[in-house]
Amino acid sequence: HRVHTSHVKQIMEEAVTKKFVHEDSSHIIALCSSIEVCLSHLLKRRTAGFLRSDKIAALFTKIGKVNTTASEICRKVQEQQESLQRQGSSAARAPQPLSVQAIKHIWVRTALFDKVLDKIVQYIVDNASKYYEKEALMHDAVFGPILAALLVGPCALEYTKLKTLDHFWTDPSANELVQRHRIHGAHRGQEVSPGRRPALGIRKRQSSGSMSEDKCAASAREYVESLHQNSRVHLLYGKNNVLVQPKKDMEVLRGYLSLHQTAETLTLKWTPNQLINGTLGECDLEKSIYWDYALTVPLRQIVCIHCHQRLDCGGTLVLVSQDGIQRPPLHFPPGGHLLAFLSCLETGLMPRGQLEPPLWSQKGKVSAIQDVEYGSSAVNGIPLKMLCQNMKRQIVSRAFYGWLAYCRHLSTVRTHLSALVNHNTIPPDKPCEASGGLSKDVWSKYQKDCKNYKELELLRLVYYGGVEHEIRKEVWPFLLGHYKFGMDKKDMIDEKITARYQQVMREWKACEVIVKQREKEMQSAIFAKLSSGSSIDSHVLRLIHRDSTISNEPDAGGHNTSCEGESTPTLTTVVTPAMLAPDERPLVEFDSPDSGLPSSRNYSVASGHSQIMSSIDDGQSMEEDTTPTGVMEEQGRRDSLSEDKLCSQFHKSGQLFYQCAFEQIELLDTVALNLHRIDKDVQRCDRNYYFFTTSNLEKLRNIMCSYVWEHLEIGYVQGMCDLLAPLMVILDDECLAYSCFTQLMKRMSQNFPTGGAMDTHFANMRSLIQILDSELFELMHQNGDYTHFYFCYRWFLLDFKRELLYEDVFAVWEVIWVAPRISSKHFVLFIALALVEVYRDIILDNNMDFTDIIKFFNEMAERHDMQHILQIARELVHKVQTLIENK
């Protein structure tokens, strides 16, 4: 009664303050759970059905045959269950619209949200004799009517599925999830194995008690409280004074045995009485070893249960796990407690009612080996010796197949993961001499004499400790391959690189002038159309016609040069790197008025045609001075033949002009598109970082345009500015940053759409996490199957640049650059896996789907402890190397 009153009070208070209640509120879940306990208490067997797993479903179904309100609830629940089954059987598994708790309490929740639960409970109270035993709570003359009256208030409220003001709890932010994990994860993080708890030092609090002692006490209290019934876990069975002998040379300990059921798991716990009774004193710290004897056994790990029942004692239960190892025997006190436990266990294992391999017989009874009084030699007519031999064979068979599965697992690891790491195993922890990384002193010694340190030794220092910030500008060009280790200072001359960069700058700037002129003329054409009211299509087509160098305008001399009435095609040429040999590229700006080079307007076929005609005219003038007058008719015939020959030559060359025109227009369009994308991204690149002033953004644009000009087949892709920005911050030199960026893009360009590395990253991530963390992989597979790892796309595309602070980006990139020589060419995979593993408990506890995990990591951007993540990444590399070596 008090429990129901408390839940109802909390729900009503929430409704008054917020005007509504969320359907996934913890108060709703707790109320539904307590109502189900009351409704299922001492339900008659014929009401629940023989061995029926869901008593609430049986009760509602039976009432629905005679009550129209309950019949409508049965129809709605059946529709929801069919919908869930269709989603579960579909190939593309969509996220379930109902939570696990909602599915578990679907009958009571549906009636509550339809505002008829009070009516159904009142009907049950009025007809309790039909469905319940006399001692049942619902049959009680006082409790039954009170329960029905308490539900009138909740059934009058409005419930919503939308995000409400309390979604901070139902849909918490990433920061809230991390804080919860820090508060509640300390106790769980100390668990070594499911079946064993680590030692905890529990003391009575003193006046000057330490924080660690309080945490230990809190962990102990939390564990003891978990043994009781709560809103998330059902207590199926509980019995005190169950005996366990943890070790052969120890005395038997008394403890509390309990069986707990959640929506996903069934767990058996045994806790020594000394821990529950709080008998540990200040001077009894050594008794904290009782935590080592406590048992926590998930039933999914158990494949066989042996029951030994004697008439003169309570009986013994032995659990055998998948590896064939048996847990310490549980000795029940006399009085039928063993059978009661088996009955509860049978209920918890419903609807299948069996372990793997089956624990239960076809009739649903426990297949137990019962040693009858005086030790009979047969069970159900089967000799005991034969049963023991079969048991031995099963255990040996499981051990063999377990060993075989392990060998196959190692073979899979070697096949799929051997290419991801170097085969020279290195320790994950920092060596003493490498803890400081590459310091200024070490680098100074190296510069004075390259023989002081070998290249691999310097890279090892960077791998474990990074590079001291003051010398990053000097070291990064070596790490990126701009310079080679061992080069003398006299060899590190950048004049060639500077000249090359300036040359590329002139080339794309000349092209940019033409692009801007085209855009200006296009805008003028559109404006003219709007002013005149003519069709925009004709204007634009005429402009494009002219831009593609097919023109009917007069030549520079003011005359139309035609052949038999046809206009002469005019070709605007753009000189590009692809059109010139390296030694023929101009060293002056194209748009310079002093360059002497033809512009895009006057360098045309018309000018070439004028030169040809002028040369012909010059030849004719010379002949006029020396030719007699008598041969004028013959000269006229020659002029006619030369004109015909000239026109035919232009017809043949016209096809080439058309082809070149279209190729150059396509080139101009490509350049214009890339310039537009670059300008858009440069303006918004790390605007909050102090370095990127207007002048530095202009340098960023120059470098990016120069790189894209030389790699037009790739073009600009969003994200390239993110990769260039940290290089500019550290190097602060335009030419040097351009060269280093070009070196960096040799690897990173494969991650962009034109390369194929991204799909390889996703496949390798899938293999890594499936082998190294199968539990997390299973969760990803079940919750919408996001084992495609698309949430890692931005990580791999930008080398985690948007996930980290600038200072962390520098440190992570340095390790990535040197890792191929030290541990792995695919170190980015292990950083990504480390990011997931750091928050794995949060992901598992909150049952995250694809949308949840994207939202979580987006909110956690720039808040990661990267030194910790790098350490985990190094440990993961070492773990894979160890697996491959089979140590």
Secondary structure in CASP SS format (residue, H / E / C, confidence):
PFRMAT SS
TARGET T0000
AUTHOR 0000-0000-0000
METHOD secondary structure of the structure
MODEL  1
H C 1.00
R H 1.00
V H 1.00
H H 1.00
T H 1.00
S H 1.00
H H 1.00
V H 1.00
K H 1.00
Q H 1.00
I H 1.00
M H 1.00
E H 1.00
E H 1.00
A H 1.00
V H 1.00
T H 1.00
K H 1.00
K C 1.00
F C 1.00
V E 1.00
H E 1.00
E C 1.00
D C 1.00
S C 1.00
S H 1.00
H H 1.00
I H 1.00
I H 1.00
A H 1.00
L H 1.00
C H 1.00
S H 1.00
S H 1.00
I H 1.00
E H 1.00
V H 1.00
C H 1.00
L H 1.00
S C 1.00
H C 1.00
L C 1.00
L E 1.00
K C 1.00
R H 1.00
R H 1.00
T H 1.00
A H 1.00
G C 1.00
F C 1.00
L C 1.00
R C 1.00
S C 1.00
D C 1.00
K H 1.00
I H 1.00
A H 1.00
A H 1.00
L H 1.00
F H 1.00
T H 1.00
K H 1.00
I H 1.00
G H 1.00
K C 1.00
V C 1.00
N C 1.00
T H 1.00
T H 1.00
A H 1.00
S H 1.00
E H 1.00
I H 1.00
C H 1.00
R H 1.00
K H 1.00
V H 1.00
Q H 1.00
E H 1.00
Q H 1.00
Q H 1.00
E H 1.00
S H 1.00
L H 1.00
Q H 1.00
R H 1.00
Q H 1.00
G H 1.00
S H 1.00
S C 1.00
A C 1.00
A C 1.00
R C 1.00
A C 1.00
P C 1.00
Q C 1.00
P C 1.00
L C 1.00
S C 1.00
V H 1.00
Q H 1.00
A H 1.00
I H 1.00
K H 1.00
H C 1.00
I H 1.00
W H 1.00
V H 1.00
R H 1.00
T H 1.00
A H 1.00
L H 1.00
F H 1.00
D C 1.00
K C 1.00
V C 1.00
L H 1.00
D H 1.00
K H 1.00
I H 1.00
V H 1.00
Q H 1.00
Y H 1.00
I H 1.00
V H 1.00
D H 1.00
N C 1.00
A H 1.00
S H 1.00
K H 1.00
Y H 1.00
Y E 1.00
E C 1.00
K C 1.00
E C 1.00
A C 1.00
L C 1.00
M C 1.00
H C 1.00
D C 1.00
A C 1.00
V C 1.00
F H 1.00
G H 1.00
P H 1.00
I H 1.00
L H 1.00
A H 1.00
A H 1.00
L H 1.00
L C 1.00
V C 1.00
G C 1.00
P H 1.00
C H 1.00
A H 1.00
L C 1.00
E C 1.00
Y E 1.00
T E 1.00
K C 1.00
L C 1.00
K C 1.00
T C 1.00
L C 1.00
D C 1.00
H H 1.00
F H 1.00
W H 1.00
T H 1.00
D C 1.00
P C 1.00
S C 1.00
A H 1.00
N H 1.00
E H 1.00
L H 1.00
V H 1.00
Q H 1.00
R H 1.00
H H 1.00
R H 1.00
I H 1.00
H H 1.00
G H 1.00
A H 1.00
H H 1.00
R H 1.00
G H 1.00
Q C 1.00
E C 1.00
V C 1.00
S E 1.00
P C 1.00
G C 1.00
R E 1.00
R C 1.00
P C 1.00
A C 1.00
L C 1.00
G C 1.00
I C 1.00
R C 1.00
K C 1.00
R C 1.00
Q C 1.00
S C 1.00
S C 1.00
G C 1.00
S C 1.00
M H 1.00
S H 1.00
E H 1.00
D H 1.00
K H 1.00
C H 1.00
A H 1.00
A H 1.00
S H 1.00
A H 1.00
R H 1.00
E H 1.00
Y H 1.00
V H 1.00
E H 1.00
S C 1.00
L C 1.00
H C 1.00
Q C 1.00
N C 1.00
S C 1.00
R C 1.00
V C 1.00
H E 1.00
L E 1.00
L E 1.00
Y E 1.00
G E 1.00
K E 1.00
N E 1.00
N E 1.00
V E 1.00
L E 1.00
V E 1.00
Q C 1.00
P C 1.00
K C 1.00
K C 1.00
D C 1.00
M C 1.00
E C 1.00
V C 1.00
L E 1.00
R E 1.00
G E 1.00
Y E 1.00
L E 1.00
S E 1.00
L E 1.00
H E 1.00
Q E 1.00
T C 1.00
A C 1.00
E C 1.00
T C 1.00
L E 1.00
T E 1.00
L E 1.00
K E 1.00
W E 1.00
T E 1.00
P E 1.00
N H 1.00
Q H 1.00
L H 1.00
I H 1.00
N C 1.00
G C 1.00
T C 1.00
L C 1.00
G C 1.00
E C 1.00
C C 1.00
D C 1.00
L H 1.00
E H 1.00
K H 1.00
S H 1.00
I H 1.00
Y H 1.00
W H 1.00
D H 1.00
Y H 1.00
A C 1.00
L E 1.00
T E 1.00
V E 1.00
P E 1.00
L H 1.00
R H 1.00
Q H 1.00
I E 1.00
V E 1.00
C E 1.00
I E 1.00
H E 1.00
C E 1.00
H E 1.00
Q C 1.00
R C 1.00
L C 1.00
D C 1.00
C C 1.00
G C 1.00
G C 1.00
T E 1.00
L E 1.00
V E 1.00
L E 1.00
V E 1.00
S E 1.00
Q C 1.00
D C 1.00
G C 1.00
I C 1.00
Q E 1.00
R C 1.00
P C 1.00
P C 1.00
L E 1.00
H E 1.00
F C 1.00
P C 1.00
P C 1.00
G C 1.00
G C 1.00
H H 1.00
L H 1.00
L H 1.00
A H 1.00
F H 1.00
L H 1.00
S H 1.00
C H 1.00
L H 1.00
E H 1.00
T H 1.00
G H 1.00
L C 1.00
M C 1.00
P C 1.00
R C 1.00
G C 1.00
Q C 1.00
L C 1.00
E C 1.00
P C 1.00
P C 1.00
L C 1.00
W E 1.00
S C 1.00
Q C 1.00
K C 1.00
G C 1.00
K C 1.00
V E 1.00
S C 1.00
A C 1.00
I C 1.00
Q C 1.00
D C 1.00
V C 1.00
E C 1.00
Y C 1.00
G C 1.00
S C 1.00
S C 1.00
A E 1.00
V E 1.00
N C 1.00
G C 1.00
I E 1.00
P E 1.00
L H 1.00
K H 1.00
M H 1.00
L H 1.00
C H 1.00
Q H 1.00
N H 1.00
M H 1.00
K H 1.00
R H 1.00
Q H 1.00
I H 1.00
V H 1.00
S H 1.00
R H 1.00
A H 1.00
F H 1.00
Y H 1.00
G H 1.00
W H 1.00
L H 1.00
A H 1.00
Y H 1.00
C H 1.00
R H 1.00
H H 1.00
L H 1.00
S H 1.00
T H 1.00
V H 1.00
R H 1.00
T H 1.00
H H 1.00
L H 1.00
S H 1.00
A H 1.00
L H 1.00
V C 1.00
N C 1.00
H C 1.00
N C 1.00
T C 1.00
I C 1.00
P C 1.00
P C 1.00
D C 1.00
K C 1.00
P C 1.00
C H 1.00
E H 1.00
A H 1.00
S C 1.00
G C 1.00
G C 1.00
L E 1.00
S C 1.00
K H 1.00
D H 1.00
V H 1.00
W H 1.00
S H 1.00
K H 1.00
Y H 1.00
Q H 1.00
K H 1.00
D C 1.00
C C 1.00
K C 1.00
N C 1.00
Y C 1.00
K C 1.00
E H 1.00
L H 1.00
E H 1.00
L H 1.00
L H 1.00
R H 1.00
L H 1.00
V H 1.00
Y H 1.00
Y H 1.00
G H 1.00
G C 1.00
V E 1.00
E C 1.00
H H 1.00
E H 1.00
I H 1.00
R H 1.00
K H 1.00
E H 1.00
V H 1.00
W H 1.00
P H 1.00
F H 1.00
L H 1.00
L H 1.00
G C 1.00
H C 1.00
Y C 1.00
K C 1.00
F C 1.00
G C 1.00
M C 1.00
D C 1.00
K H 1.00
K H 1.00
D H 1.00
M C 1.00
I C 1.00
D C 1.00
E H 1.00
K H 1.00
I H 1.00
T H 1.00
A H 1.00
R H 1.00
Y H 1.00
Q H 1.00
Q H 1.00
V H 1.00
M H 1.00
R H 1.00
E H 1.00
W H 1.00
K H 1.00
A H 1.00
C H 1.00
E H 1.00
V H 1.00
I H 1.00
V H 1.00
K H 1.00
Q H 1.00
R H 1.00
E H 1.00
K H 1.00
E H 1.00
M H 1.00
Q H 1.00
S H 1.00
A H 1.00
I H 1.00
F H 1.00
A H 1.00
K H 1.00
L H 1.00
S H 1.00
S H 1.00
G C 1.00
S C 1.00
S C 1.00
I H 1.00
D H 1.00
S H 1.00
H H 1.00
V H 1.00
L H 1.00
R H 1.00
L H 1.00
I H 1.00
H H 1.00
R H 1.00
D H 1.00
S C 1.00
T C 1.00
I C 1.00
S C 1.00
N C 1.00
E C 1.00
P C 1.00
D C 1.00
A C 1.00
G C 1.00
G C 1.00
H C 1.00
N C 1.00
T C 1.00
S E 1.00
C E 1.00
E C 1.00
G C 1.00
E E 1.00
S E 1.00
T C 1.00
P C 1.00
T C 1.00
L C 1.00
T C 1.00
T C 1.00
V C 1.00
V C 1.00
T C 1.00
P C 1.00
A C 1.00
M C 1.00
L C 1.00
A C 1.00
P H 1.00
D H 1.00
E H 1.00
R C 1.00
P C 1.00
L C 1.00
V C 1.00
E C 1.00
F C 1.00
D C 1.00
S C 1.00
P C 1.00
D C 1.00
S C 1.00
G C 1.00
L C 1.00
P C 1.00
S C 1.00
S C 1.00
R C 1.00
N C 1.00
Y C 1.00
S C 1.00
V H 1.00
A H 1.00
S H 1.00
G H 1.00
H H 1.00
S H 1.00
Q H 1.00
I H 1.00
M H 1.00
S H 1.00
S H 1.00
I H 1.00
D H 1.00
D H 1.00
G H 1.00
Q H 1.00
S H 1.00
M H 1.00
E H 1.00
E H 1.00
D H 1.00
T H 1.00
T C 1.00
P C 1.00
T H 1.00
G H 1.00
V H 1.00
M H 1.00
E H 1.00
E H 1.00
Q H 1.00
G H 1.00
R H 1.00
R H 1.00
D H 1.00
S H 1.00
L H 1.00
S H 1.00
E H 1.00
D H 1.00
K H 1.00
L H 1.00
C H 1.00
S H 1.00
Q H 1.00
F H 1.00
H H 1.00
K H 1.00
S H 1.00
G H 1.00
Q H 1.00
L H 1.00
F H 1.00
Y H 1.00
Q H 1.00
C H 1.00
A H 1.00
F H 1.00
E H 1.00
Q H 1.00
I H 1.00
E H 1.00
L H 1.00
L H 1.00
D H 1.00
T H 1.00
V H 1.00
A H 1.00
L H 1.00
N H 1.00
L H 1.00
H H 1.00
R H 1.00
I H 1.00
D H 1.00
K H 1.00
D H 1.00
V H 1.00
Q H 1.00
R C 1.00
C C 1.00
D C 1.00
R C 1.00
N C 1.00
Y C 1.00
Y C 1.00
F C 1.00
F C 1.00
T C 1.00
T H 1.00
S H 1.00
N H 1.00
L H 1.00
E H 1.00
K H 1.00
L H 1.00
R H 1.00
N H 1.00
I H 1.00
M H 1.00
C H 1.00
S H 1.00
Y H 1.00
V H 1.00
W H 1.00
E H 1.00
H C 1.00
L C 1.00
E C 1.00
I C 1.00
G C 1.00
Y C 1.00
V C 1.00
Q C 1.00
G C 1.00
M H 1.00
C H 1.00
D H 1.00
L H 1.00
L H 1.00
A H 1.00
P H 1.00
L H 1.00
M H 1.00
V H 1.00
I H 1.00
L H 1.00
D C 1.00
D C 1.00
E H 1.00
C H 1.00
L H 1.00
A H 1.00
Y H 1.00
S H 1.00
C H 1.00
F H 1.00
T H 1.00
Q H 1.00
L H 1.00
M H 1.00
K H 1.00
R H 1.00
M H 1.00
S H 1.00
Q H 1.00
N H 1.00
F C 1.00
P C 1.00
T C 1.00
G C 1.00
G C 1.00
A H 1.00
M H 1.00
D H 1.00
T H 1.00
H H 1.00
F H 1.00
A H 1.00
N H 1.00
M H 1.00
R H 1.00
S H 1.00
L H 1.00
I H 1.00
Q H 1.00
I H 1.00
L H 1.00
D C 1.00
S H 1.00
E H 1.00
L H 1.00
F H 1.00
E H 1.00
L H 1.00
M H 1.00
H H 1.00
Q H 1.00
N C 1.00
G C 1.00
D C 1.00
Y C 1.00
T C 1.00
H C 1.00
F C 1.00
Y H 1.00
F H 1.00
C H 1.00
Y H 1.00
R H 1.00
W H 1.00
F H 1.00
L H 1.00
L H 1.00
D C 1.00
F C 1.00
K H 1.00
R H 1.00
E H 1.00
L C 1.00
L C 1.00
Y H 1.00
E H 1.00
D H 1.00
V H 1.00
F H 1.00
A H 1.00
V H 1.00
W H 1.00
E H 1.00
V H 1.00
I H 1.00
W H 1.00
V H 1.00
A H 1.00
P H 1.00
R H 1.00
I H 1.00
S C 1.00
S C 1.00
K C 1.00
H C 1.00
F H 1.00
V H 1.00
L H 1.00
F H 1.00
I H 1.00
A H 1.00
L H 1.00
A H 1.00
L H 1.00
V H 1.00
E H 1.00
V H 1.00
Y C 1.00
R H 1.00
D H 1.00
I H 1.00
I H 1.00
L H 1.00
D H 1.00
N C 1.00
N C 1.00
M C 1.00
D C 1.00
F H 1.00
T H 1.00
D H 1.00
I H 1.00
I H 1.00
K H 1.00
F H 1.00
F H 1.00
N H 1.00
E H 1.00
M C 1.00
A C 1.00
E C 1.00
R C 1.00
H C 1.00
D C 1.00
M H 1.00
Q H 1.00
H H 1.00
I H 1.00
L H 1.00
Q H 1.00
I H 1.00
A H 1.00
R H 1.00
E H 1.00
L H 1.00
V H 1.00
H H 1.00
K H 1.00
V H 1.00
Q H 1.00
T H 1.00
L H 1.00
I H 1.00
E H 1.00
N C 1.00
K C 1.00
END
